[in-house]
Each structure stands twice: as structure tokens, then as C-alpha cells.
Amino acid sequence: RREPLALINLKKKNEETGEEELASRLHHCKAKATRHIFLIRHSQYNLDGRADKDRTLTPLGREQAELTGHRLASLGLKFDQIIHSSMTRATETTEIISKHLPGVKKISTDLLREGAPIEPDPPVSHWKPEAVQYYEDGARIEAAFRNFIHRADAKQEEDSYEIFVCHANVIRYIVCRALQFPPEGWLRLSLNNGSITHLVIRPNGRVALRTLGDTGFMPPDKITRT
């Protein structure tokens, strides 16, 4: 229900002007700009931490974040904002990346926190969260997708470049949903720490995946997945 026609109350159409007024109103609801979404997976972190505050980045994770920040800066794009998960590992990754992108505002959100988005198909034996997690996390992660992944606002005149720093499960689910693939297949995708996934959302609503989990800018000995 994001297409322009869904944003117009057809019951209020002026009977005298008819289709001409409808065309005019549609024009004002149509997106004009393209959104570039850069989904960054957090860097390697301390898996032994009991609470989230203890799951800080490892020394290698900090190096990875520096490399990711340098890569993003080297693209020469005018980034509009960095939206990041409120979890410690994502927040720390964001702080390091943002040093390479001075002046870009940062926004923290709970919507992008890690979780179990939907029961994977086929199932896997090494990861079986409680069923209730799919209902709790799944609703939140779906809300994140609906809130952040959409065509540009009709008032937006220029193309935008936005960075989202979050987690593998969230990114994989968002990619499946954005490309209209069965979301149950999210666990078939694999993402390295500090990787860059680039989605493009055009004014007509079509979505393209430019890169998925790119870490080609990292030396081989710096690449990890956990």
C-alpha cells in the first residue's frame, strides 16, 4: 500500500474535473528520488559477554570497523544519516565508522536489534530459538523493514544515501523482504563482520541489490563471520 494511488482518497475526487485532478494528485504523491541503503553488519565482538554491555568489539573488530569506515568514505558519497541498532556491538561499530564520515548524524533505534525474524526453511540443527522469539523479534524486525525500507518521500528532490548498522539476521531478512523473496530463506545468506550490503530503491518502487555482504576491501586475515 505504498504506491501513489494508495495514498489518495478516491472518494474525494472532484466529479467536475475528474481524471485531470486525479492525475495532478497522483503526481504530488509520486516519488522522484532514489534511495541508496547501505546495510552494515557490526564488527567482530566478544562472544563470552553475558550481557549486551559486555559484548564489546574485539581488537580485530575495531580494525574491521576502521576498514569499513574507510571504504564508505572512499565512495565519495554524501551520506544523509547513520541509523544503528542500540546494541553495544552495533553502537561501537557506528562510532568508529562515523569518524570517517564527519558531520553525518547518528540515530539509535531498538527496532534494528538482533533477533529471530522468522522460522528458517529449511530448518537448521545448530540454531533453534524458542518459538516465542519468532513472534516477539519477528514483529519488531518486520516493523523495522516497513519503517526504513521504502521508496523516497514525494517531497524528496535529490537521491539519498543512508547507512544502517545492525546485525546479520536483520540484514538477511530485510534483503529477502526487499527483493520479494520468501523471507523463510533468510538463513541461506551469509554475511561477514563489517560487510556492506547495498540496496537501491527507485522512485517506481523497484528494488535492486548492488552488493551483498561485501568485504573485498578487507585483507583476507581480517575477515570473520562470528
Phi, psi and omega in degrees: 000034179254354180292152186309320183297332180285347182266002183247136175275100185294339180292338182267008182298133180288120184294334183284318183269337173055234188295331181296317179292321179300316179298321180294317180292324177297320180301320182287344180260351184279137175291147181242340186248163177256138177257131174253119183252120177253111181262115184251125173279139179303161179280174180302141182224171182287106183286345183277350181295133181285310180258164181303321182295340180270350182269066182274166180294144173281167175305320177294322178299322179292323176296318180300316180297322177298317180295320179294316178299318179297319179297314180298319180295325183291345180290341177071025181265153177267092182287138183274322183194162173239116177254128186226154174299148180279358179288151188305312184295327178284322179295316179293321177300317180298317181300321180288316179299319186294338177296333179273351182231065183301139177090350179276123184291149181244138180229127179263141178216144176282341183300329185267009179296153182297155180179188179256100188291316181196150182299124184288149177226117004285158179290161177239150184276336186273355182217106181223084178290163176299144183304326183297334179297324180296326180284320182283305182290321183301317180295321180292316182291325175296322177296323177297316178300311182293328183282324188252334187254096182200167178293164183296152174296146182300336181279347181284121185266325184249155177298147182241154181229113186236143180249134175237117179257114182209228194229160185302312182299318181295314182295316182296320178294315181299318180299314179299316181293318183295325181270003180062033172271158176303118184296340179296347181270009186301327185283354177280347178269149181232138183229132175282160174296138179073011184284159181245124174244128187242113175255143176239127179245112185274164183303330180277003178094352179289142183242137176235144176258109182281313178218149177232114176060042182287125170227026179297345180273357179259143172298148183306325183283357179257357186270128177221165178237357183237000000 
